[in-house]
Every structure is written in C-alpha cells, then in structure tokens.
Amino acid sequence: MADDYFKGKIAFVTGAATKRGMGRAIALRLAAAGANVAILDKYAKPWTNFPGDAGWGGLEEELEEIRAFGVEGLALSADVSSSADCKEATAKVLEKFARIDIFVHSAAIRGPVNVPVTDFSEEDWRAQMDVNLTGTFLISKPVVQHMVKRGGPGKIILISSLGAKMGAPGNAAYTASKWGVLGFTKSLALELAHLRINVNSICPGHINTDLRDNWIDEQAKIQGITPEEFRKKAYAQMASTVPLGREGTAEDVADVAMFLLSKQADYMTGQGINVSGGLCMI
C-alpha cells in the first residue's frame, strides 16, 4: 500500500485500553501509519492479571504512545451498552476531528467460560448480548450516521470471533453474540455499499489477549495454582488444536485489520475473515 495512505485519516477504535488487546494493537498500527486516532474503552485502566502488567496506564498511556508517532489522539471512557454514552463519545470524536474515516469496534466481554446452557444465568446471557451485540449496534449507529451524512467513503471493522463460525460447548452466549455481530456486519455492508463504505469483520481464534483474564483468575484459584501457571497450561492446550501450532497475537489481528482498512481491500465488504492459524477454514 502507499506509504501515505493513512496519513491524516481519522480513526476511531473501541476496546483499546488493555495492554495486550487487539484494539490497542490496531490503534497503534494506525497511528504509526499516520492516522489520527481516538480510542475508547469502558475502563480507562482495566484490571489485568498478566505478570508485569500491573503498572500499565491504560488509555492515558496509550494516548501518549499514539502522540509519539506525531499524530493527534483522543482518549474516551464510555460504555458501549449505553446509547447515551455511544452518542456522546462519537460527538466528542467529531468535535475534535470533524470526521471519522475509519471505525474499528473491538470492545467486548467474554463472560463465563465452559458453562452449559442448562447452568448459564439469564444475567450473564443478557450482559454478553448487551455489550457484544447490542453494543455493536449502539456504537456503530452514530458513526454510520456521520459517514452517511458526509456521503462516504469509509472503512469499518467489527471484531467478531471464530465463535461466529464454530459452535463451542459451554460458550453459547458468547458464540450467539458474536454470530450476531457477523450477521450485523453483512447487513450493514449492503446498506452502505453504495457510498463506498466497506464493512467487514475479523473472526479471531485463540488469541493471547486479556479477554479471558477473569476466567483464568477463577480457574487458577480452583486449581490452587497461580494465574500465570494456569494461563500457560490453558494456552498450550489451545495451541495444540491449531494447525499452525501456536496461539495468535494481537499483532496477527492488526496485520489483517490494516489490510482491510487499506485501499487494497476496496473491493471487499461484508466478509468475516478468520485469523485462526487454520483452526477454521470456512
């Protein structure tokens, strides 16, 4: 791609505050390419149990990283399951930058892991739907309204999951919410195609991020080992199922995101691109 393709563009990335998250990786890659980047997360400094990450400064530290590339940045705290928060956050991005060219929605929650439907609580089900699925609609709507008003073009990525392609026992709520994101992507892509606004999803597989931290902490306590010991054991088991032989990284996802956001992907829309090391090929 042209070296200056992203220079001066305005990007808005959600779910960006965790140090090892996909949102941060994509935001920093965009900033390095010359885009001005607004970042958003519910918590300005999310909790993590990654060893050595306790001092991570969250949104504010990431904002410094973005500005170090010589571009402008904006950090916002908002709950994507709140319509009012989504409208206000989008308005703040537009107030500072006047437009949004690129939108990447990575905010999500994992919820309970390996809990069968028969034991899954309605509260946990609704929480995942509210954040992962309804939240995708609520934060996308004001951004899309702006893109439509200015007549396009634009690039949108909505992070889904391999769960949108493959069912998994004990993970029905997460799978259903991310399947919904993929369906939302396809419909939105058709609605916006005439304005040259490309809408695609990325479906990550086993990616080593902070998303499972609560589950890792819980399981470590049950087994009487440290979170890091359980993390290594769990991810080794996950990696053993991947044809390419390793777990993925946030950078692997950012590589694909940068392609989808580039001019080289102008003729792609409504797609759900797997980043799974060959774990899923549909």
C-alpha positions in Angstrom: 0.0 0.0 0.0 1.1 3.6 -0.5 3.2 4.8 2.5 1.0 7.8 3.0 -2.4 6.1 2.5 -3.4 6.5 6.2 -1.7 9.9 6.7 -4.2 12.5 8.0 -7.1 10.0 8.2 -9.3 9.9 11.4 -9.7 6.6 13.1 -12.0 5.6 16.0 -11.1 2.4 17.8 -13.1 0.9 20.7 -12.0 -1.7 23.2 -8.5 -0.2 23.2 -7.4 0.2 26.8 -5.9 -3.3 27.6 -2.2 -3.6 27.0 -2.4 -6.9 25.1 -5.7 -6.2 23.4 -6.5 -6.2 19.7 -7.9 -2.7 19.9 -4.6 -1.2 21.2 -2.6 -3.1 18.6 -4.8 -1.8 15.8 -4.8 1.8 17.2 -1.0 1.9 17.4 -0.6 0.5 13.9 -2.9 3.1 12.5 -1.0 5.9 14.4 2.3 4.6 13.1 0.9 4.8 9.6 0.0 8.5 10.1 -3.7 8.4 11.2 -5.1 10.5 14.0 -6.7 8.0 16.4 -9.5 8.3 19.0 -9.5 5.4 21.5 -12.4 4.3 23.7 -12.9 1.8 26.5 -15.3 1.4 29.4 -12.5 1.4 31.9 -9.6 3.9 31.5 -7.3 1.5 33.2 -8.6 -2.1 33.0 -7.7 -4.8 35.5 -5.3 -7.4 34.3 -3.5 -10.4 35.8 -0.8 -10.6 33.2 2.5 -10.7 35.2 4.4 -7.4 34.9 1.4 -5.5 33.5 0.1 -4.1 36.8 1.7 -0.7 36.1 0.1 -0.4 32.7 -1.5 3.1 32.4 -4.4 2.2 30.1 -6.0 4.8 27.9 -3.7 7.6 29.0 -0.5 5.7 28.5 -1.8 4.6 25.1 -2.6 8.1 24.2 1.0 9.1 24.8 2.1 6.2 22.6 -0.2 7.4 19.8 1.1 11.0 20.1 4.7 9.8 20.0 4.1 9.0 16.3 3.5 12.7 15.6 -0.3 12.4 15.2 -3.2 13.6 17.2 -5.1 11.4 19.6 -8.2 11.4 21.9 -8.9 9.0 24.8 -12.5 8.4 25.9 -14.2 6.3 28.6 -17.7 5.0 27.6 -19.9 2.0 28.0 -20.9 0.7 24.5 -24.0 -0.9 26.0 -25.3 2.7 26.8 -26.9 4.6 23.9 -26.2 7.9 25.6 -22.6 7.1 26.1 -22.2 6.0 22.5 -23.7 9.2 21.1 -21.7 11.4 23.4 -18.4 9.6 22.7 -19.0 9.8 18.9 -19.9 13.5 19.3 -16.6 14.1 21.1 -14.6 12.5 18.3 -16.4 14.6 15.7 -15.9 17.7 17.9 -12.2 17.2 17.9 -11.5 15.8 14.4 -14.6 16.9 12.4 -14.9 13.5 10.7 -14.4 9.7 11.1 -12.8 7.9 8.2 -12.1 4.6 9.9 -14.1 2.8 12.6 -12.8 -0.4 14.4 -15.1 -1.8 17.0 -13.2 -4.2 19.3 -15.0 -3.7 22.6 -16.4 -6.9 24.1 -16.7 -9.1 27.2 -16.1 -12.8 27.4 -18.3 -13.7 30.3 -18.4 -17.2 31.9 -16.4 -19.9 30.1 -17.3 -23.6 29.7 -20.7 -23.2 31.4 -23.5 -25.2 29.7 -26.8 -23.6 28.7 -28.6 -25.6 31.5 -26.5 -23.8 34.1 -26.0 -20.4 32.4 -27.7 -17.5 34.2 -30.0 -15.1 32.4 -28.0 -12.2 33.9 -24.8 -13.4 32.3 -26.6 -14.1 29.0 -28.0 -10.6 28.9 -24.7 -9.0 29.8 -23.0 -10.6 26.8 -25.8 -9.6 24.5 -25.9 -6.1 25.8 -22.2 -5.5 25.3 -21.2 -7.7 22.4 -24.2 -7.5 20.2 -26.4 -4.5 21.2 -23.3 -2.6 22.0 -22.1 -3.1 18.4 -25.3 -1.6 17.1 -25.3 1.3 19.6 -21.8 2.5 18.9 -21.9 1.8 15.2 -25.1 3.8 14.7 -23.9 7.3 15.4 -20.6 6.6 13.5 -22.5 5.3 10.5 -24.9 8.3 10.6 -21.9 10.6 10.3 -20.4 8.6 7.5 -23.7 8.5 5.6 -24.2 12.3 6.1 -20.9 13.1 4.6 -21.5 10.7 1.7 -18.7 8.2 2.4 -16.3 6.7 1.7 -15.2 4.9 4.9 -13.8 1.7 6.4 -15.4 -0.2 9.2 -14.2 -3.3 11.0 -16.4 -5.0 13.6 -14.4 -7.6 15.6 -16.4 -10.9 15.7 -14.9 -14.2 16.7 -14.3 -17.7 15.5 -17.3 -18.5 17.6 -19.4 -16.9 14.8 -18.2 -19.7 12.6 -18.0 -22.6 15.0 -20.1 -23.6 17.9 -18.4 -24.4 21.2 -20.0 -26.3 24.1 -20.2 -24.2 27.3 -19.9 -21.0 25.3 -23.4 -20.5 23.8 -23.9 -16.8 24.9 -20.5 -15.6 23.6 -21.0 -17.6 20.4 -24.5 -16.3 19.8 -23.5 -12.7 20.5 -20.5 -12.9 18.0 -22.7 -14.7 15.4 -24.9 -11.7 15.7 -22.0 -9.4 15.1 -21.2 -11.2 11.9 -24.8 -11.0 10.7 -24.9 -7.3 11.6 -21.7 -6.8 9.5 -23.2 -8.4 6.4 -26.5 -6.4 6.6 -24.6 -3.1 7.3 -22.2 -3.7 4.4 -25.1 -4.0 2.0 -26.7 -0.8 3.4 -23.6 1.2 2.9 -22.0 -0.3 -0.2 -23.4 2.4 -2.5 -21.5 5.0 -0.5 -18.2 3.1 -0.8 -18.2 2.4 2.9 -16.7 -1.1 3.4 -17.8 -3.1 6.4 -16.0 -6.3 7.3 -15.5 -8.5 10.4 -12.4 -10.2 11.7 -13.0 -13.5 13.4 -10.1 -14.2 15.7 -9.4 -17.7 17.0 -7.1 -18.4 20.0 -5.5 -15.0 20.5 -3.4 -14.3 23.6 -5.1 -11.2 24.9 -6.6 -10.0 28.2 -10.1 -11.1 27.3 -10.0 -14.3 29.4 -8.3 -12.8 32.5 -11.3 -13.2 34.8 -11.7 -16.9 33.8 -8.0 -17.5 34.2 -8.0 -16.0 37.7 -11.1 -18.0 38.7 -9.7 -21.3 37.4 -6.3 -20.7 39.0 -7.9 -20.3 42.4 -10.0 -23.5 41.9 -6.8 -25.5 40.9 -4.6 -23.9 43.6 -2.1 -22.6 41.1 -1.0 -19.1 40.0 -2.9 -17.4 37.2 0.2 -17.5 35.0 0.6 -21.2 35.6 -3.0 -21.8 34.6 -2.6 -19.4 31.6 0.4 -21.3 30.3 -1.4 -24.7 30.7 -4.6 -23.4 29.0 -2.9 -21.7 26.1 -0.7 -24.7 25.5 -3.8 -26.9 25.2 -5.4 -24.3 22.9 -2.3 -24.0 20.7 -2.2 -27.8 20.3 -5.5 -27.6 18.4 -4.2 -25.0 15.9 -2.8 -26.3 12.6 -0.1 -23.6 12.6 1.0 -24.8 16.1 0.7 -21.6 18.1 -1.7 -19.2 19.7 -2.3 -16.0 17.9 -1.3 -12.5 19.0 -3.0 -9.1 18.8 -0.4 -8.2 16.1 -1.6 -11.0 13.9 -5.1 -9.5 14.1 -3.7 -6.0 13.5 -2.0 -7.2 10.3 -5.3 -8.3 8.8 -7.1 -5.2 10.1 -4.6 -2.9 8.3 -5.2 -4.7 5.1 -9.0 -4.5 5.4 -8.7 -0.7 6.2 -6.4 -0.1 3.2 -7.1 0.7 -0.4 -6.1 -2.8 -1.3 -9.4 -4.0 0.3 -11.7 -1.5 -1.5 -13.4 -4.4 -3.3 -14.1 -6.4 -0.1 -17.2 -5.9 2.0 -19.5 -8.0 4.2 -16.7 -10.5 4.9 -15.8 -12.4 8.1 -12.1 -13.0 7.9 -10.7 -15.7 10.1 -7.4 -15.1 11.9 -7.1 -18.6 13.5 -4.0 -20.3 12.3 -6.1 -22.7 10.2 -8.4 -23.7 13.1 -11.4 -22.8 11.0 -11.4 -22.6 7.2 -15.0 -21.6 6.4 
